[in-house]
């Protein structure tokens, strides 16, 4: 059932012993939104905890709050989780979700209750929920949500940004968000290892369709040689679309579990979400993702085939 922010606040006000779930391979949007909700519920005197099936990226630990000891939850709230498969594998281990707070139309409404809005980030949606709860924002809550919004909008550069997005961001700054610290952490601070891998990946990009499609790859040996984790390369995907003439930029990251983490970015000439839906993924029209269990070479071939078809449809 779809509900609004007020409906979310009503449920959360009635509940206690709440587990807030982030999606696997968490980014700034799911972590920031979840941490802000965790603090809001804690201020209301409720017992809450935030969990994720994969570790927090080192680059985002500045917004991760200390959690209480584990407890048996009565209610599960998924934040920025597109589908149950983004919580746990295998399918039989995936829990029943009481409430989902999400911001893409591709959500299949898997939760019992869903607050679904077409915003640039889950952080923007969470801002409405916390306001509806009547909780006063603390600087740490404001910083967490500012991180969420900055992360999922590419530093407020993507086409999903609206005038409302900017008004919310401004209000979070007024409420004490450390926007300078967020900017540096997300976009202006890189280790030598990150620079090494990014440079190598971009230098070895493959181009298709007369340069309209660019594919860059990050392999496990590249990460091991640089001494970093692939979670430290969140900003790499946007680099592909900065290349002149590229309409579809694909970033492939090899995982040690046999999967390839895929990020797709596009101009107005293509639909990133439609490309990723072919592989059970989704996201924004201009920025989406999916996961493919295959070799990195086969994943590239399969993705390029889908991209070529979409560019052909554009001509029709």
Secondary structure by P-SEA (a helix, b strand, c coil): ccccaaaaaaaaaaccbbbbbbcccccaaaaaaaaaaaaaaaaacccbbbbbccccccccccccccccccccccbbbbccccccccccccccccccccbbbbcccccccccccccccccccaaaaaaaaaaaacccccaaaaaaaaaaaaaaacccccccccaaaaaaaaaaaaaccaaaaaaaaccccccaaaaaaaaaaaaaccccccccbbbbbbcaaaaaaacccccccccccccccccccccbbbbbbbbcccbbbbbbbbcccccaaaaaaaaccccccccccccccccaaaaaaaaaaaaaaaaaaaac
